[in-house]
Amino acid sequence: MPADTPASSSVVLRLTGIMANAEGFYPVTTVSVHFGSLIETCHPSPFGECLIAVHYPPSGDVPTFATYTGYGRSYRSPVRDVQIS
C-alpha cells in the first residue's frame, strides 16, 4: 500500500504471509483485518492472501493488523501504521 493515500480515495489492503500447515495447505478460516476502528473479513485465496477494499478511509496514521485462527492456533500480525492524507 502506498505511504500517502488521499483520504477521498479507496485503499486496497493486500494481506500476505498467512501461514500454511506442514503439508503446505493454507487455512480456510476467515481472516479479520483491523484498519483503525474498521474490521473487515475475508477468506484467504489458495495462496494464503486476502485483498480488502476500504472506501473513504480515515485520515492520519491508521494502525493496521490481521488476526486469524489456523490449525488450532490463533495468529496476529504485527501492527503497521499506514499514513492516509
PyMOL Python script that loads the backbone (N, CA, C, O; Angstrom):
from pymol import cmd

cmd.read_pdbstr("""\
ATOM      1  N   MET A   1       0.840  -1.167   0.000  1.00  0.00           N
ATOM      2  CA  MET A   1       0.000   0.000   0.000  1.00  0.00           C
ATOM      3  C   MET A   1       0.890   1.236   0.000  1.00  0.00           C
ATOM      4  O   MET A   1       1.900   1.259   0.703  1.00  0.00           O
ATOM      5  N   PRO A   2       0.540   2.262  -0.770  1.00  0.00           N
ATOM      6  CA  PRO A   2       1.357   3.464  -0.809  1.00  0.00           C
ATOM      7  C   PRO A   2       1.417   4.145   0.552  1.00  0.00           C
ATOM      8  O   PRO A   2       0.486   4.040   1.351  1.00  0.00           O
ATOM      9  N   ALA A   3       2.533   4.852   0.810  1.00  0.00           N
ATOM     10  CA  ALA A   3       2.713   5.517   2.095  1.00  0.00           C
ATOM     11  C   ALA A   3       1.720   6.660   2.271  1.00  0.00           C
ATOM     12  O   ALA A   3       1.206   6.857   3.372  1.00  0.00           O
ATOM     13  N   ASP A   4       1.437   7.415   1.214  1.00  0.00           N
ATOM     14  CA  ASP A   4       0.469   8.513   1.274  1.00  0.00           C
ATOM     15  C   ASP A   4      -0.680   8.199   0.341  1.00  0.00           C
ATOM     16  O   ASP A   4      -0.477   7.987  -0.854  1.00  0.00           O
ATOM     17  N   THR A   5      -1.874   8.168   0.879  1.00  0.00           N
ATOM     18  CA  THR A   5      -3.068   7.868   0.098  1.00  0.00           C
ATOM     19  C   THR A   5      -4.091   8.954   0.364  1.00  0.00           C
ATOM     20  O   THR A   5      -4.374   9.251   1.525  1.00  0.00           O
ATOM     21  N   PRO A   6      -4.660   9.564  -0.684  1.00  0.00           N
ATOM     22  CA  PRO A   6      -5.682  10.586  -0.451  1.00  0.00           C
ATOM     23  C   PRO A   6      -6.876  10.006   0.294  1.00  0.00           C
ATOM     24  O   PRO A   6      -7.322   8.899  -0.006  1.00  0.00           O
ATOM     25  N   ALA A   7      -7.392  10.754   1.269  1.00  0.00           N
ATOM     26  CA  ALA A   7      -8.495  10.272   2.096  1.00  0.00           C
ATOM     27  C   ALA A   7      -9.781  10.070   1.302  1.00  0.00           C
ATOM     28  O   ALA A   7     -10.648   9.306   1.727  1.00  0.00           O
ATOM     29  N   SER A   8      -9.923  10.739   0.160  1.00  0.00           N
ATOM     30  CA  SER A   8     -11.156  10.622  -0.602  1.00  0.00           C
ATOM     31  C   SER A   8     -11.155   9.409  -1.534  1.00  0.00           C
ATOM     32  O   SER A   8     -12.155   9.149  -2.203  1.00  0.00           O
ATOM     33  N   SER A   9     -10.067   8.677  -1.586  1.00  0.00           N
ATOM     34  CA  SER A   9      -9.987   7.535  -2.485  1.00  0.00           C
ATOM     35  C   SER A   9     -10.244   6.242  -1.735  1.00  0.00           C
ATOM     36  O   SER A   9     -10.528   6.241  -0.537  1.00  0.00           O
ATOM     37  N   SER A  10     -10.140   5.150  -2.461  1.00  0.00           N
ATOM     38  CA  SER A  10     -10.228   3.836  -1.851  1.00  0.00           C
ATOM     39  C   SER A  10      -8.826   3.311  -1.593  1.00  0.00           C
ATOM     40  O   SER A  10      -7.884   3.636  -2.316  1.00  0.00           O
ATOM     41  N   VAL A  11      -8.700   2.505  -0.562  1.00  0.00           N
ATOM     42  CA  VAL A  11      -7.441   1.876  -0.230  1.00  0.00           C
ATOM     43  C   VAL A  11      -7.648   0.378  -0.349  1.00  0.00           C
ATOM     44  O   VAL A  11      -8.630  -0.159   0.164  1.00  0.00           O
ATOM     45  N   VAL A  12      -6.728  -0.303  -1.024  1.00  0.00           N
ATOM     46  CA  VAL A  12      -6.798  -1.754  -1.111  1.00  0.00           C
ATOM     47  C   VAL A  12      -5.710  -2.324  -0.213  1.00  0.00           C
ATOM     48  O   VAL A  12      -4.525  -2.049  -0.400  1.00  0.00           O
ATOM     49  N   LEU A  13      -6.125  -3.117   0.757  1.00  0.00           N
ATOM     50  CA  LEU A  13      -5.192  -3.769   1.660  1.00  0.00           C
ATOM     51  C   LEU A  13      -4.908  -5.159   1.122  1.00  0.00           C
ATOM     52  O   LEU A  13      -5.833  -5.930   0.866  1.00  0.00           O
ATOM     53  N   ARG A  14      -3.647  -5.481   0.950  1.00  0.00           N
ATOM     54  CA  ARG A  14      -3.232  -6.809   0.476  1.00  0.00           C
ATOM     55  C   ARG A  14      -2.531  -7.516   1.616  1.00  0.00           C
ATOM     56  O   ARG A  14      -1.431  -7.138   2.018  1.00  0.00           O
ATOM     57  N   LEU A  15      -3.171  -8.534   2.125  1.00  0.00           N
ATOM     58  CA  LEU A  15      -2.632  -9.291   3.247  1.00  0.00           C
ATOM     59  C   LEU A  15      -1.920 -10.521   2.715  1.00  0.00           C
ATOM     60  O   LEU A  15      -2.511 -11.325   1.994  1.00  0.00           O
ATOM     61  N   THR A  16      -0.657 -10.666   3.068  1.00  0.00           N
ATOM     62  CA  THR A  16       0.120 -11.842   2.675  1.00  0.00           C
ATOM     63  C   THR A  16       0.729 -12.447   3.926  1.00  0.00           C
ATOM     64  O   THR A  16       0.657 -11.860   5.006  1.00  0.00           O
ATOM     65  N   GLY A  17       1.322 -13.608   3.783  1.00  0.00           N
ATOM     66  CA  GLY A  17       2.034 -14.208   4.902  1.00  0.00           C
ATOM     67  C   GLY A  17       1.189 -15.068   5.804  1.00  0.00           C
ATOM     68  O   GLY A  17       1.619 -15.414   6.904  1.00  0.00           O
ATOM     69  N   ILE A  18      -0.017 -15.428   5.362  1.00  0.00           N
ATOM     70  CA  ILE A  18      -0.828 -16.366   6.132  1.00  0.00           C
ATOM     71  C   ILE A  18      -0.094 -17.699   6.117  1.00  0.00           C
ATOM     72  O   ILE A  18       0.312 -18.174   5.056  1.00  0.00           O
ATOM     73  N   MET A  19       0.075 -18.297   7.273  1.00  0.00           N
ATOM     74  CA  MET A  19       0.929 -19.479   7.387  1.00  0.00           C
ATOM     75  C   MET A  19       0.210 -20.767   6.981  1.00  0.00           C
ATOM     76  O   MET A  19      -0.948 -20.987   7.334  1.00  0.00           O
ATOM     77  N   ALA A  20       0.912 -21.602   6.241  1.00  0.00           N
ATOM     78  CA  ALA A  20       0.402 -22.917   5.840  1.00  0.00           C
ATOM     79  C   ALA A  20       0.793 -23.949   6.886  1.00  0.00           C
ATOM     80  O   ALA A  20       1.690 -23.722   7.699  1.00  0.00           O
ATOM     81  N   ASN A  21       0.106 -25.088   6.853  1.00  0.00           N
ATOM     82  CA  ASN A  21       0.490 -26.174   7.759  1.00  0.00           C
ATOM     83  C   ASN A  21       1.658 -26.950   7.162  1.00  0.00           C
ATOM     84  O   ASN A  21       2.178 -26.574   6.111  1.00  0.00           O
ATOM     85  N   ALA A  22       2.072 -28.018   7.817  1.00  0.00           N
ATOM     86  CA  ALA A  22       3.247 -28.780   7.378  1.00  0.00           C
ATOM     87  C   ALA A  22       3.065 -29.380   5.987  1.00  0.00           C
ATOM     88  O   ALA A  22       4.046 -29.619   5.283  1.00  0.00           O
ATOM     89  N   GLU A  23       1.818 -29.624   5.588  1.00  0.00           N
ATOM     90  CA  GLU A  23       1.552 -30.185   4.255  1.00  0.00           C
ATOM     91  C   GLU A  23       1.469 -29.109   3.178  1.00  0.00           C
ATOM     92  O   GLU A  23       1.316 -29.425   1.998  1.00  0.00           O
ATOM     93  N   GLY A  24       1.570 -27.843   3.574  1.00  0.00           N
ATOM     94  CA  GLY A  24       1.520 -26.751   2.607  1.00  0.00           C
ATOM     95  C   GLY A  24       0.126 -26.224   2.326  1.00  0.00           C
ATOM     96  O   GLY A  24      -0.076 -25.499   1.352  1.00  0.00           O
ATOM     97  N   PHE A  25      -0.853 -26.580   3.176  1.00  0.00           N
ATOM     98  CA  PHE A  25      -2.218 -26.100   2.990  1.00  0.00           C
ATOM     99  C   PHE A  25      -2.457 -24.862   3.840  1.00  0.00           C
ATOM    100  O   PHE A  25      -2.084 -24.827   5.013  1.00  0.00           O
ATOM    101  N   TYR A  26      -3.077 -23.848   3.250  1.00  0.00           N
ATOM    102  CA  TYR A  26      -3.396 -22.628   3.974  1.00  0.00           C
ATOM    103  C   TYR A  26      -4.741 -22.783   4.662  1.00  0.00           C
ATOM    104  O   TYR A  26      -5.610 -23.491   4.153  1.00  0.00           O
ATOM    105  N   PRO A  27      -4.935 -22.139   5.805  1.00  0.00           N
ATOM    106  CA  PRO A  27      -6.231 -22.251   6.485  1.00  0.00           C
ATOM    107  C   PRO A  27      -7.335 -21.615   5.654  1.00  0.00           C
ATOM    108  O   PRO A  27      -7.104 -20.636   4.944  1.00  0.00           O
ATOM    109  N   VAL A  28      -8.512 -22.165   5.744  1.00  0.00           N
ATOM    110  CA  VAL A  28      -9.648 -21.615   5.012  1.00  0.00           C
ATOM    111  C   VAL A  28     -10.566 -20.816   5.943  1.00  0.00           C
ATOM    112  O   VAL A  28     -11.661 -20.415   5.547  1.00  0.00           O
ATOM    113  N   THR A  29     -10.122 -20.590   7.162  1.00  0.00           N
ATOM    114  CA  THR A  29     -10.914 -19.817   8.104  1.00  0.00           C
ATOM    115  C   THR A  29     -10.881 -18.340   7.724  1.00  0.00           C
ATOM    116  O   THR A  29     -10.001 -17.888   6.990  1.00  0.00           O
ATOM    117  N   THR A  30     -11.843 -17.612   8.233  1.00  0.00           N
ATOM    118  CA  THR A  30     -11.944 -16.187   7.953  1.00  0.00           C
ATOM    119  C   THR A  30     -10.793 -15.425   8.601  1.00  0.00           C
ATOM    120  O   THR A  30     -10.392 -15.719   9.727  1.00  0.00           O
ATOM    121  N   VAL A  31     -10.276 -14.456   7.881  1.00  0.00           N
ATOM    122  CA  VAL A  31      -9.240 -13.563   8.386  1.00  0.00           C
ATOM    123  C   VAL A  31      -9.896 -12.218   8.686  1.00  0.00           C
ATOM    124  O   VAL A  31     -10.633 -11.690   7.853  1.00  0.00           O
ATOM    125  N   SER A  32      -9.638 -11.665   9.856  1.00  0.00           N
ATOM    126  CA  SER A  32     -10.140 -10.340  10.216  1.00  0.00           C
ATOM    127  C   SER A  32      -9.015  -9.333  10.029  1.00  0.00           C
ATOM    128  O   SER A  32      -7.929  -9.488  10.588  1.00  0.00           O
ATOM    129  N   VAL A  33      -9.282  -8.305   9.242  1.00  0.00           N
ATOM    130  CA  VAL A  33      -8.306  -7.245   9.016  1.00  0.00           C
ATOM    131  C   VAL A  33      -8.793  -6.004   9.749  1.00  0.00           C
ATOM    132  O   VAL A  33      -9.878  -5.490   9.476  1.00  0.00           O
ATOM    133  N   HIS A  34      -7.975  -5.529  10.684  1.00  0.00           N
ATOM    134  CA  HIS A  34      -8.298  -4.364  11.502  1.00  0.00           C
ATOM    135  C   HIS A  34      -7.604  -3.157  10.880  1.00  0.00           C
ATOM    136  O   HIS A  34      -6.377  -3.112  10.799  1.00  0.00           O
ATOM    137  N   PHE A  35      -8.393  -2.183  10.444  1.00  0.00           N
ATOM    138  CA  PHE A  35      -7.891  -0.973   9.803  1.00  0.00           C
ATOM    139  C   PHE A  35      -8.440   0.197  10.599  1.00  0.00           C
ATOM    140  O   PHE A  35      -9.537   0.686  10.326  1.00  0.00           O
ATOM    141  N   GLY A  36      -7.663   0.650  11.597  1.00  0.00           N
ATOM    142  CA  GLY A  36      -8.205   1.627  12.540  1.00  0.00           C
ATOM    143  C   GLY A  36      -9.339   0.983  13.310  1.00  0.00           C
ATOM    144  O   GLY A  36      -9.177  -0.107  13.858  1.00  0.00           O
ATOM    145  N   SER A  37     -10.482   1.643  13.358  1.00  0.00           N
ATOM    146  CA  SER A  37     -11.638   1.083  14.059  1.00  0.00           C
ATOM    147  C   SER A  37     -12.473   0.167  13.163  1.00  0.00           C
ATOM    148  O   SER A  37     -13.415  -0.463  13.642  1.00  0.00           O
ATOM    149  N   LEU A  38     -12.146   0.084  11.885  1.00  0.00           N
ATOM    150  CA  LEU A  38     -12.881  -0.786  10.963  1.00  0.00           C
ATOM    151  C   LEU A  38     -12.350  -2.210  11.035  1.00  0.00           C
ATOM    152  O   LEU A  38     -11.145  -2.427  11.171  1.00  0.00           O
ATOM    153  N   ILE A  39     -13.248  -3.170  10.942  1.00  0.00           N
ATOM    154  CA  ILE A  39     -12.849  -4.573  10.875  1.00  0.00           C
ATOM    155  C   ILE A  39     -13.521  -5.181   9.653  1.00  0.00           C
ATOM    156  O   ILE A  39     -14.749  -5.220   9.566  1.00  0.00           O
ATOM    157  N   GLU A  40     -12.723  -5.649   8.723  1.00  0.00           N
ATOM    158  CA  GLU A  40     -13.210  -6.309   7.519  1.00  0.00           C
ATOM    159  C   GLU A  40     -12.780  -7.773   7.575  1.00  0.00           C
ATOM    160  O   GLU A  40     -11.762  -8.102   8.183  1.00  0.00           O
ATOM    161  N   THR A  41     -13.545  -8.633   6.950  1.00  0.00           N
ATOM    162  CA  THR A  41     -13.187 -10.052   6.931  1.00  0.00           C
ATOM    163  C   THR A  41     -13.042 -10.533   5.491  1.00  0.00           C
ATOM    164  O   THR A  41     -13.630  -9.973   4.566  1.00  0.00           O
ATOM    165  N   CYS A  42     -12.247 -11.578   5.329  1.00  0.00           N
ATOM    166  CA  CYS A  42     -12.097 -12.193   4.019  1.00  0.00           C
ATOM    167  C   CYS A  42     -11.709 -13.655   4.200  1.00  0.00           C
ATOM    168  O   CYS A  42     -11.274 -14.065   5.276  1.00  0.00           O
ATOM    169  N   HIS A  43     -11.868 -14.420   3.154  1.00  0.00           N
ATOM    170  CA  HIS A  43     -11.406 -15.807   3.127  1.00  0.00           C
ATOM    171  C   HIS A  43     -10.148 -15.833   2.275  1.00  0.00           C
ATOM    172  O   HIS A  43     -10.167 -15.330   1.152  1.00  0.00           O
ATOM    173  N   PRO A  44      -9.057 -16.402   2.770  1.00  0.00           N
ATOM    174  CA  PRO A  44      -7.805 -16.397   2.020  1.00  0.00           C
ATOM    175  C   PRO A  44      -7.919 -17.146   0.692  1.00  0.00           C
ATOM    176  O   PRO A  44      -8.679 -18.106   0.561  1.00  0.00           O
ATOM    177  N   SER A  45      -7.144 -16.683  -0.284  1.00  0.00           N
ATOM    178  CA  SER A  45      -7.049 -17.392  -1.561  1.00  0.00           C
ATOM    179  C   SER A  45      -6.284 -18.692  -1.331  1.00  0.00           C
ATOM    180  O   SER A  45      -5.752 -18.904  -0.241  1.00  0.00           O
ATOM    181  N   PRO A  46      -6.216 -19.569  -2.338  1.00  0.00           N
ATOM    182  CA  PRO A  46      -5.426 -20.800  -2.190  1.00  0.00           C
ATOM    183  C   PRO A  46      -3.943 -20.539  -1.941  1.00  0.00           C
ATOM    184  O   PRO A  46      -3.207 -21.460  -1.584  1.00  0.00           O
ATOM    185  N   PHE A  47      -3.495 -19.294  -2.125  1.00  0.00           N
ATOM    186  CA  PHE A  47      -2.098 -18.934  -1.902  1.00  0.00           C
ATOM    187  C   PHE A  47      -1.902 -18.212  -0.572  1.00  0.00           C
ATOM    188  O   PHE A  47      -0.814 -17.701  -0.306  1.00  0.00           O
ATOM    189  N   GLY A  48      -2.938 -18.163   0.266  1.00  0.00           N
ATOM    190  CA  GLY A  48      -2.815 -17.541   1.578  1.00  0.00           C
ATOM    191  C   GLY A  48      -2.789 -16.032   1.542  1.00  0.00           C
ATOM    192  O   GLY A  48      -2.068 -15.415   2.326  1.00  0.00           O
ATOM    193  N   GLU A  49      -3.563 -15.409   0.645  1.00  0.00           N
ATOM    194  CA  GLU A  49      -3.616 -13.956   0.540  1.00  0.00           C
ATOM    195  C   GLU A  49      -5.053 -13.470   0.603  1.00  0.00           C
ATOM    196  O   GLU A  49      -5.980 -14.200   0.253  1.00  0.00           O
ATOM    197  N   CYS A  50      -5.233 -12.230   1.053  1.00  0.00           N
ATOM    198  CA  CYS A  50      -6.538 -11.570   1.070  1.00  0.00           C
ATOM    199  C   CYS A  50      -6.393 -10.166   0.497  1.00  0.00           C
ATOM    200  O   CYS A  50      -5.381  -9.499   0.714  1.00  0.00           O
ATOM    201  N   LEU A  51      -7.406  -9.725  -0.230  1.00  0.00           N
ATOM    202  CA  LEU A  51      -7.496  -8.346  -0.712  1.00  0.00           C
ATOM    203  C   LEU A  51      -8.778  -7.738  -0.154  1.00  0.00           C
ATOM    204  O   LEU A  51      -9.855  -8.324  -0.269  1.00  0.00           O
ATOM    205  N   ILE A  52      -8.654  -6.562   0.449  1.00  0.00           N
ATOM    206  CA  ILE A  52      -9.812  -5.878   1.016  1.00  0.00           C
ATOM    207  C   ILE A  52      -9.781  -4.432   0.561  1.00  0.00           C
ATOM    208  O   ILE A  52      -8.753  -3.766   0.679  1.00  0.00           O
ATOM    209  N   ALA A  53     -10.903  -3.937   0.039  1.00  0.00           N
ATOM    210  CA  ALA A  53     -11.011  -2.533  -0.374  1.00  0.00           C
ATOM    211  C   ALA A  53     -11.705  -1.747   0.736  1.00  0.00           C
ATOM    212  O   ALA A  53     -12.762  -2.146   1.223  1.00  0.00           O
ATOM    213  N   VAL A  54     -11.102  -0.633   1.128  1.00  0.00           N
ATOM    214  CA  VAL A  54     -11.685   0.271   2.115  1.00  0.00           C
ATOM    215  C   VAL A  54     -11.989   1.572   1.398  1.00  0.00           C
ATOM    216  O   VAL A  54     -11.077   2.249   0.924  1.00  0.00           O
ATOM    217  N   HIS A  55     -13.269   1.930   1.315  1.00  0.00           N
ATOM    218  CA  HIS A  55     -13.683   3.157   0.629  1.00  0.00           C
ATOM    219  C   HIS A  55     -13.718   4.313   1.624  1.00  0.00           C
ATOM    220  O   HIS A  55     -14.241   4.173   2.729  1.00  0.00           O
ATOM    221  N   TYR A  56     -13.169   5.436   1.231  1.00  0.00           N
ATOM    222  CA  TYR A  56     -13.090   6.633   2.066  1.00  0.00           C
ATOM    223  C   TYR A  56     -12.480   6.310   3.431  1.00  0.00           C
ATOM    224  O   TYR A  56     -13.150   6.409   4.459  1.00  0.00           O
ATOM    225  N   PRO A  57     -11.224   5.930   3.428  1.00  0.00           N
ATOM    226  CA  PRO A  57     -10.564   5.568   4.691  1.00  0.00           C
ATOM    227  C   PRO A  57     -10.380   6.786   5.588  1.00  0.00           C
ATOM    228  O   PRO A  57     -10.379   7.918   5.104  1.00  0.00           O
ATOM    229  N   PRO A  58     -10.225   6.564   6.889  1.00  0.00           N
ATOM    230  CA  PRO A  58      -9.959   7.686   7.790  1.00  0.00           C
ATOM    231  C   PRO A  58      -8.595   8.296   7.487  1.00  0.00           C
ATOM    232  O   PRO A  58      -7.721   7.630   6.931  1.00  0.00           O
ATOM    233  N   SER A  59      -8.415   9.564   7.854  1.00  0.00           N
ATOM    234  CA  SER A  59      -7.128  10.211   7.600  1.00  0.00           C
ATOM    235  C   SER A  59      -6.220  10.084   8.815  1.00  0.00           C
ATOM    236  O   SER A  59      -6.678   9.801   9.922  1.00  0.00           O
ATOM    237  N   GLY A  60      -4.926  10.298   8.592  1.00  0.00           N
ATOM    238  CA  GLY A  60      -3.933  10.219   9.656  1.00  0.00           C
ATOM    239  C   GLY A  60      -3.236   8.876   9.663  1.00  0.00           C
ATOM    240  O   GLY A  60      -3.288   8.127   8.688  1.00  0.00           O
ATOM    241  N   ASP A  61      -2.579   8.581  10.778  1.00  0.00           N
ATOM    242  CA  ASP A  61      -1.918   7.289  10.943  1.00  0.00           C
ATOM    243  C   ASP A  61      -2.963   6.259  11.338  1.00  0.00           C
ATOM    244  O   ASP A  61      -3.614   6.394  12.374  1.00  0.00           O
ATOM    245  N   VAL A  62      -3.122   5.241  10.521  1.00  0.00           N
ATOM    246  CA  VAL A  62      -4.145   4.226  10.765  1.00  0.00           C
ATOM    247  C   VAL A  62      -3.455   2.906  11.116  1.00  0.00           C
ATOM    248  O   VAL A  62      -2.800   2.312  10.260  1.00  0.00           O
ATOM    249  N   PRO A  63      -3.592   2.435  12.370  1.00  0.00           N
ATOM    250  CA  PRO A  63      -2.989   1.153  12.734  1.00  0.00           C
ATOM    251  C   PRO A  63      -3.715   0.013  12.016  1.00  0.00           C
ATOM    252  O   PRO A  63      -4.945  -0.037  11.996  1.00  0.00           O
ATOM    253  N   THR A  64      -2.946  -0.891  11.434  1.00  0.00           N
ATOM    254  CA  THR A  64      -3.494  -1.973  10.633  1.00  0.00           C
ATOM    255  C   THR A  64      -2.850  -3.294  11.040  1.00  0.00           C
ATOM    256  O   THR A  64      -1.629  -3.385  11.170  1.00  0.00           O
ATOM    257  N   PHE A  65      -3.686  -4.323  11.241  1.00  0.00           N
ATOM    258  CA  PHE A  65      -3.168  -5.660  11.539  1.00  0.00           C
ATOM    259  C   PHE A  65      -4.237  -6.692  11.204  1.00  0.00           C
ATOM    260  O   PHE A  65      -5.393  -6.343  10.969  1.00  0.00           O
ATOM    261  N   ALA A  66      -3.853  -7.942  11.183  1.00  0.00           N
ATOM    262  CA  ALA A  66      -4.781  -9.028  10.856  1.00  0.00           C
ATOM    263  C   ALA A  66      -4.741 -10.090  11.942  1.00  0.00           C
ATOM    264  O   ALA A  66      -3.715 -10.305  12.588  1.00  0.00           O
ATOM    265  N   THR A  67      -5.883 -10.754  12.131  1.00  0.00           N
ATOM    266  CA  THR A  67      -5.974 -11.879  13.058  1.00  0.00           C
ATOM    267  C   THR A  67      -6.690 -13.026  12.365  1.00  0.00           C
ATOM    268  O   THR A  67      -7.593 -12.809  11.557  1.00  0.00           O
ATOM    269  N   TYR A  68      -6.282 -14.248  12.685  1.00  0.00           N
ATOM    270  CA  TYR A  68      -6.968 -15.430  12.173  1.00  0.00           C
ATOM    271  C   TYR A  68      -6.594 -16.634  13.010  1.00  0.00           C
ATOM    272  O   TYR A  68      -5.623 -16.605  13.766  1.00  0.00           O
ATOM    273  N   THR A  69      -7.369 -17.686  12.870  1.00  0.00           N
ATOM    274  CA  THR A  69      -7.088 -18.947  13.545  1.00  0.00           C
ATOM    275  C   THR A  69      -6.833 -19.991  12.487  1.00  0.00           C
ATOM    276  O   THR A  69      -7.623 -20.145  11.556  1.00  0.00           O
ATOM    277  N   GLY A  70      -5.745 -20.704  12.620  1.00  0.00           N
ATOM    278  CA  GLY A  70      -5.432 -21.764  11.669  1.00  0.00           C
ATOM    279  C   GLY A  70      -4.834 -22.953  12.383  1.00  0.00           C
ATOM    280  O   GLY A  70      -3.881 -22.820  13.151  1.00  0.00           O
ATOM    281  N   TYR A  71      -5.401 -24.115  12.123  1.00  0.00           N
ATOM    282  CA  TYR A  71      -4.868 -25.366  12.679  1.00  0.00           C
ATOM    283  C   TYR A  71      -4.810 -25.330  14.198  1.00  0.00           C
ATOM    284  O   TYR A  71      -3.841 -25.782  14.807  1.00  0.00           O
ATOM    285  N   GLY A  72      -5.878 -24.778  14.809  1.00  0.00           N
ATOM    286  CA  GLY A  72      -5.997 -24.775  16.246  1.00  0.00           C
ATOM    287  C   GLY A  72      -5.167 -23.732  16.972  1.00  0.00           C
ATOM    288  O   GLY A  72      -5.042 -23.786  18.196  1.00  0.00           O
ATOM    289  N   ARG A  73      -4.605 -22.794  16.247  1.00  0.00           N
ATOM    290  CA  ARG A  73      -3.757 -21.761  16.858  1.00  0.00           C
ATOM    291  C   ARG A  73      -4.174 -20.383  16.350  1.00  0.00           C
ATOM    292  O   ARG A  73      -4.475 -20.223  15.167  1.00  0.00           O
ATOM    293  N   SER A  74      -4.193 -19.392  17.234  1.00  0.00           N
ATOM    294  CA  SER A  74      -4.524 -18.018  16.845  1.00  0.00           C
ATOM    295  C   SER A  74      -3.267 -17.275  16.425  1.00  0.00           C
ATOM    296  O   SER A  74      -2.202 -17.439  17.019  1.00  0.00           O
ATOM    297  N   TYR A  75      -3.407 -16.465  15.400  1.00  0.00           N
ATOM    298  CA  TYR A  75      -2.292 -15.659  14.887  1.00  0.00           C
ATOM    299  C   TYR A  75      -2.706 -14.196  14.855  1.00  0.00           C
ATOM    300  O   TYR A  75      -3.878 -13.871  14.665  1.00  0.00           O
ATOM    301  N   ARG A  76      -1.722 -13.317  15.046  1.00  0.00           N
ATOM    302  CA  ARG A  76      -1.933 -11.881  14.900  1.00  0.00           C
ATOM    303  C   ARG A  76      -0.686 -11.302  14.256  1.00  0.00           C
ATOM    304  O   ARG A  76       0.433 -11.542  14.709  1.00  0.00           O
ATOM    305  N   SER A  77      -0.892 -10.541  13.200  1.00  0.00           N
ATOM    306  CA  SER A  77       0.242  -9.920  12.528  1.00  0.00           C
ATOM    307  C   SER A  77       0.744  -8.741  13.349  1.00  0.00           C
ATOM    308  O   SER A  77       0.032  -8.245  14.222  1.00  0.00           O
ATOM    309  N   PRO A  78       1.967  -8.288  13.077  1.00  0.00           N
ATOM    310  CA  PRO A  78       2.430  -7.057  13.716  1.00  0.00           C
ATOM    311  C   PRO A  78       1.561  -5.876  13.262  1.00  0.00           C
ATOM    312  O   PRO A  78       1.012  -5.891  12.161  1.00  0.00           O
ATOM    313  N   VAL A  79       1.443  -4.873  14.104  1.00  0.00           N
ATOM    314  CA  VAL A  79       0.680  -3.670  13.768  1.00  0.00           C
ATOM    315  C   VAL A  79       1.558  -2.765  12.917  1.00  0.00           C
ATOM    316  O   VAL A  79       2.722  -2.523  13.234  1.00  0.00           O
ATOM    317  N   ARG A  80       0.977  -2.270  11.832  1.00  0.00           N
ATOM    318  CA  ARG A  80       1.683  -1.339  10.949  1.00  0.00           C
ATOM    319  C   ARG A  80       0.835  -0.084  10.814  1.00  0.00           C
ATOM    320  O   ARG A  80      -0.352  -0.171  10.499  1.00  0.00           O
ATOM    321  N   ASP A  81       1.430   1.085  11.048  1.00  0.00           N
ATOM    322  CA  ASP A  81       0.708   2.338  10.851  1.00  0.00           C
ATOM    323  C   ASP A  81       0.793   2.714   9.378  1.00  0.00           C
ATOM    324  O   ASP A  81       1.871   2.731   8.785  1.00  0.00           O
ATOM    325  N   VAL A  82      -0.371   3.014   8.801  1.00  0.00           N
ATOM    326  CA  VAL A  82      -0.471   3.446   7.413  1.00  0.00           C
ATOM    327  C   VAL A  82      -0.871   4.914   7.414  1.00  0.00           C
ATOM    328  O   VAL A  82      -1.845   5.288   8.066  1.00  0.00           O
ATOM    329  N   GLN A  83      -0.131   5.751   6.692  1.00  0.00           N
ATOM    330  CA  GLN A  83      -0.412   7.182   6.644  1.00  0.00           C
ATOM    331  C   GLN A  83      -1.407   7.465   5.537  1.00  0.00           C
ATOM    332  O   GLN A  83      -1.129   7.215   4.364  1.00  0.00           O
ATOM    333  N   ILE A  84      -2.577   7.992   5.912  1.00  0.00           N
ATOM    334  CA  ILE A  84      -3.594   8.404   4.948  1.00  0.00           C
ATOM    335  C   ILE A  84      -3.701   9.919   5.055  1.00  0.00           C
ATOM    336  O   ILE A  84      -3.985  10.456   6.126  1.00  0.00           O
ATOM    337  N   SER A  85      -3.471  10.606   3.935  1.00  0.00           N
ATOM    338  CA  SER A  85      -3.503  12.075   3.982  1.00  0.00           C
ATOM    339  C   SER A  85      -4.558  12.630   3.053  1.00  0.00           C
ATOM    340  O   SER A  85      -4.724  13.846   2.965  1.00  0.00           O
TER     341      SER A  85
END
""", "prot")
cmd.dss("prot")
cmd.show_as("cartoon", "prot")
cmd.util.cbc("prot")
cmd.orient("prot")
